[in-house]
């Protein structure tokens, strides 16, 4: 049996062509940064190799990295697509290793996109009741 140190090594993962990494996240900001371990600065979970597999997929020829999540939390009261991660949240997966963010409202394609394009794509897959607020915040941040 191989150790986690070997199996989770992005260099090993990247040797597999067309490798697909599918991970969950608790929040994604307009840049595409994923907080999968913390909720508003409080630890909830560990990364479980998420960043390793996302990087491995990014380096794999034809590879893709997906982040999947429900668009809301707390029975629809909080958007998981946010303008900026909360203070103290840990970035589990960096923005440059996320290709696509998937919610029940669609797929936001992020690879190779500008901040403006990422922001628009992420707002499009946010829950509809939060889209206007997210767009206002994006304009205040000058992302749109």
C-alpha positions as CSV (number, residue, x, y, z in Angstrom):
1,X,0.0,0.0,0.0
2,X,1.3,3.5,-0.9
3,X,1.5,6.2,1.7
4,X,-0.6,9.4,1.6
5,X,2.7,11.3,1.2
6,X,3.1,9.5,-2.2
7,X,-0.5,9.3,-3.3
8,X,-1.1,13.0,-2.5
9,X,2.1,14.3,-4.2
10,X,1.0,16.7,-7.0
11,X,4.0,15.5,-9.0
12,X,2.7,11.9,-8.9
13,X,-0.9,13.0,-9.6
14,X,0.2,15.1,-12.6
15,X,1.7,12.0,-14.3
16,X,-1.9,10.8,-15.0
17,X,-3.1,12.4,-18.2
18,X,-6.5,14.1,-18.1
19,X,-6.7,13.8,-14.3
20,X,-9.8,15.3,-12.9
21,X,-9.9,16.6,-9.3
22,X,-13.4,17.0,-7.7
23,X,-13.4,18.7,-4.3
24,X,-16.0,20.5,-2.1
25,X,-15.7,23.9,-0.6
26,X,-17.4,25.9,2.1
27,X,-16.9,29.3,0.3
28,X,-15.5,30.6,-2.9
29,X,-14.6,34.3,-3.4
30,X,-14.7,36.3,-6.6
31,X,-11.0,35.5,-7.3
32,X,-11.7,31.8,-7.1
33,X,-10.0,31.2,-3.8
34,X,-11.6,28.3,-1.9
35,X,-12.1,28.1,1.9
36,X,-12.7,24.4,2.5
37,X,-11.5,24.2,6.1
38,X,-12.9,27.2,7.9
39,X,-16.2,29.0,8.3
40,X,-15.8,32.7,9.2
41,X,-12.4,32.0,10.6
42,X,-13.3,28.9,12.7
43,X,-11.9,25.5,11.8
44,X,-14.5,23.1,10.6
45,X,-12.6,20.4,8.7
46,X,-9.1,19.6,7.4
47,X,-8.1,19.8,3.7
48,X,-7.7,16.1,3.2
49,X,-5.3,16.6,0.3
50,X,-7.6,19.0,-1.6
51,X,-4.9,21.4,-2.7
52,X,-2.6,18.5,-3.6
53,X,-5.1,17.0,-6.0
54,X,-6.1,20.4,-7.4
55,X,-2.5,21.2,-8.2
56,X,-1.9,17.7,-9.6
57,X,-4.9,18.2,-11.9
58,X,-3.6,21.6,-13.0
59,X,-0.2,20.1,-13.9
60,X,-1.7,17.0,-15.6
61,X,-1.9,17.2,-19.4
62,X,-5.6,17.9,-20.1
63,X,-6.4,17.8,-16.4
64,X,-9.2,19.7,-14.7
65,X,-9.9,20.8,-11.2
66,X,-13.6,21.2,-10.1
67,X,-14.9,22.7,-6.9
68,X,-18.5,21.6,-6.1
69,X,-20.8,23.1,-3.6
70,X,-24.3,24.2,-2.8
71,X,-24.8,27.8,-3.5
72,X,-26.1,28.6,0.0
73,X,-25.6,27.6,3.6
74,X,-27.8,27.8,6.7
75,X,-31.0,26.8,4.9
76,X,-30.5,29.4,2.2
77,X,-29.7,32.3,4.4
78,X,-26.0,32.7,3.5
79,X,-24.3,32.7,0.0
80,X,-21.3,30.4,-0.4
81,X,-20.2,32.6,-3.3
82,X,-18.7,35.6,-1.6
83,X,-16.9,38.8,-2.7
84,X,-14.0,38.1,-0.3
85,X,-13.4,35.3,2.1
86,X,-14.1,36.1,5.8
87,X,-11.3,37.4,8.0
88,X,-9.4,34.4,9.3
89,X,-10.6,32.0,6.6
90,X,-7.9,29.7,5.3
91,X,-7.4,29.5,1.5
92,X,-7.4,25.7,1.0
93,X,-7.2,25.8,-2.8
94,X,-5.6,28.8,-4.6
95,X,-7.4,30.6,-7.4
96,X,-5.0,29.5,-10.1
97,X,-5.6,25.8,-9.5
98,X,-9.4,26.0,-9.8
99,X,-10.8,25.4,-13.3
100,X,-14.5,25.2,-12.6
101,X,-16.9,25.9,-9.7
102,X,-20.1,24.0,-9.8
103,X,-23.3,24.8,-8.0
104,X,-26.9,23.7,-8.5
105,X,-27.2,26.8,-10.8
106,X,-24.4,25.9,-13.2
107,X,-20.7,25.9,-13.9
108,X,-18.4,28.9,-13.6
109,X,-15.4,28.4,-15.8
110,X,-12.4,30.2,-14.2
111,X,-9.2,28.9,-15.9
112,X,-7.5,31.7,-17.8
113,X,-10.2,34.2,-16.9
114,X,-9.6,37.8,-15.7
115,X,-10.9,38.9,-12.3
116,X,-13.9,40.6,-14.0
117,X,-14.7,37.4,-15.9
118,X,-14.3,35.2,-12.8
119,X,-16.6,37.6,-10.9
120,X,-19.3,37.5,-13.5
121,X,-19.1,33.7,-13.9
122,X,-19.3,33.1,-10.1
123,X,-22.2,35.5,-9.7
124,X,-24.1,33.6,-12.4
125,X,-23.9,30.4,-10.4
126,X,-24.7,32.0,-7.0
127,X,-28.2,31.6,-5.7
128,X,-30.5,34.1,-7.5
129,X,-31.6,35.9,-4.3
130,X,-27.9,36.9,-3.7
131,X,-26.9,37.9,-7.2
132,X,-27.9,41.6,-7.0
133,X,-26.1,42.1,-3.7
134,X,-23.0,40.3,-5.0
135,X,-23.0,42.4,-8.1
136,X,-23.2,45.6,-6.0
137,X,-20.3,44.5,-3.9
138,X,-18.3,43.6,-7.0
139,X,-18.8,47.1,-8.4
140,X,-17.7,48.6,-5.0
141,X,-14.5,46.5,-5.2
142,X,-14.1,47.6,-8.9
143,X,-14.2,44.0,-10.0
144,X,-16.9,44.9,-12.4
